[in-house]
Amino acid sequence: MSQTLRDRVIQTLIKFKTISEENMNEAIILQKKKDLGILEHKKVIGMVGRFVKEKGYLDLLEAFVLVRRKHPEAVLLLVAPQDKA
């Protein structure tokens, strides 16, 4: 992921901090998708956290393969902090 796209994703998610009825209306969701360059008809599955084994990313990726079989339009959005190493 390019630094520019990474920055856009992070800024969009920062503005979308918590899930609540207030920020889950259709107009807001469509705008967030647009901000991230995701077509509005796409279904998005997301996870935010450090990329470490304990977070279960391998399980998520395996599950996403199954999701894509039934929903080929699905998008997986993974967001993690930049590694300082």
C-alpha positions as a Markdown table, in Angstrom:
| # | Residue | x | y | z |
|---|---|---|---|---|
| 1 | Met | 0.0 | 0.0 | 0.0 |
| 2 | Ser | 1.4 | 3.4 | -0.9 |
| 3 | Gln | 2.1 | 5.9 | 1.8 |
| 4 | Thr | -0.6 | 8.2 | 0.3 |
| 5 | Leu | -3.3 | 5.5 | 0.3 |
| 6 | Arg | -2.2 | 4.4 | 3.8 |
| 7 | Asp | -2.6 | 8.0 | 5.1 |
| 8 | Arg | -6.0 | 8.3 | 3.5 |
| 9 | Val | -7.2 | 5.1 | 5.1 |
| 10 | Ile | -5.9 | 6.1 | 8.5 |
| 11 | Gln | -7.4 | 9.6 | 8.3 |
| 12 | Thr | -10.8 | 8.2 | 7.2 |
| 13 | Leu | -10.8 | 5.7 | 10.1 |
| 14 | Ile | -9.7 | 8.3 | 12.6 |
| 15 | Lys | -12.8 | 10.3 | 11.6 |
| 16 | Phe | -14.9 | 7.1 | 11.9 |
| 17 | Lys | -13.5 | 6.1 | 15.3 |
| 18 | Thr | -16.4 | 4.2 | 16.8 |
| 19 | Ile | -19.4 | 2.2 | 15.6 |
| 20 | Ser | -22.6 | 3.8 | 16.6 |
| 21 | Glu | -26.0 | 4.3 | 15.1 |
| 22 | Glu | -25.1 | 7.9 | 14.5 |
| 23 | Asn | -22.1 | 7.1 | 12.2 |
| 24 | Met | -23.6 | 4.0 | 10.5 |
| 25 | Asn | -26.2 | 5.6 | 8.3 |
| 26 | Glu | -26.0 | 4.8 | 4.6 |
| 27 | Ala | -24.8 | 8.3 | 3.5 |
| 28 | Ile | -21.8 | 8.2 | 5.9 |
| 29 | Ile | -20.9 | 4.7 | 4.9 |
| 30 | Leu | -21.0 | 5.6 | 1.2 |
| 31 | Gln | -18.9 | 8.6 | 1.8 |
| 32 | Lys | -16.3 | 6.6 | 3.7 |
| 33 | Lys | -16.2 | 4.1 | 0.8 |
| 34 | Lys | -15.7 | 6.9 | -1.7 |
| 35 | Asp | -12.9 | 8.4 | 0.5 |
| 36 | Leu | -11.1 | 5.1 | 0.4 |
| 37 | Gly | -11.7 | 4.5 | -3.3 |
| 38 | Ile | -14.1 | 1.5 | -2.7 |
| 39 | Leu | -17.0 | 1.2 | -5.1 |
| 40 | Glu | -20.3 | 1.8 | -3.3 |
| 41 | His | -21.8 | -1.6 | -4.2 |
| 42 | Lys | -18.8 | -3.5 | -2.6 |
| 43 | Lys | -19.2 | -5.1 | 0.8 |
| 44 | Val | -16.3 | -4.3 | 3.1 |
| 45 | Ile | -14.9 | -6.5 | 5.9 |
| 46 | Gly | -12.3 | -4.7 | 8.0 |
| 47 | Met | -9.9 | -5.2 | 10.8 |
| 48 | Val | -7.8 | -2.7 | 12.6 |
| 49 | Gly | -4.8 | -3.7 | 14.7 |
| 50 | Arg | -1.2 | -4.6 | 14.7 |
| 51 | Phe | -0.2 | -7.3 | 12.2 |
| 52 | Val | 0.8 | -9.9 | 14.8 |
| 53 | Lys | -0.1 | -13.6 | 15.0 |
| 54 | Glu | -2.2 | -13.2 | 18.1 |
| 55 | Lys | -4.7 | -10.9 | 16.4 |
| 56 | Gly | -5.9 | -13.8 | 14.2 |
| 57 | Tyr | -5.2 | -12.4 | 10.8 |
| 58 | Leu | -4.5 | -15.8 | 9.3 |
| 59 | Asp | -7.9 | -17.0 | 10.4 |
| 60 | Leu | -9.4 | -13.8 | 8.9 |
| 61 | Leu | -7.7 | -14.4 | 5.6 |
| 62 | Glu | -8.9 | -18.0 | 5.5 |
| 63 | Ala | -12.4 | -16.9 | 6.3 |
| 64 | Phe | -12.3 | -14.2 | 3.7 |
| 65 | Val | -11.5 | -16.8 | 1.0 |
| 66 | Leu | -14.8 | -18.5 | 1.9 |
| 67 | Val | -16.6 | -15.1 | 1.9 |
| 68 | Arg | -15.3 | -14.3 | -1.6 |
| 69 | Arg | -16.6 | -17.6 | -3.0 |
| 70 | Lys | -20.2 | -16.5 | -2.2 |
| 71 | His | -19.6 | -12.7 | -2.5 |
| 72 | Pro | -16.9 | -12.0 | -5.1 |
| 73 | Glu | -17.5 | -8.3 | -4.7 |
| 74 | Ala | -16.3 | -8.3 | -1.1 |
| 75 | Val | -13.3 | -6.2 | -0.1 |
| 76 | Leu | -11.0 | -6.9 | 2.8 |
| 77 | Leu | -9.6 | -3.8 | 4.5 |
| 78 | Leu | -6.8 | -4.3 | 7.0 |
| 79 | Val | -5.3 | -1.3 | 8.8 |
| 80 | Ala | -2.3 | -1.4 | 11.1 |
| 81 | Pro | 0.2 | 1.1 | 12.5 |
| 82 | Gln | 3.5 | 1.5 | 10.6 |
| 83 | Asp | 6.2 | -0.8 | 12.0 |
| 84 | Lys | 8.9 | 1.4 | 13.6 |
| 85 | Ala | 11.7 | -1.2 | 12.9 |
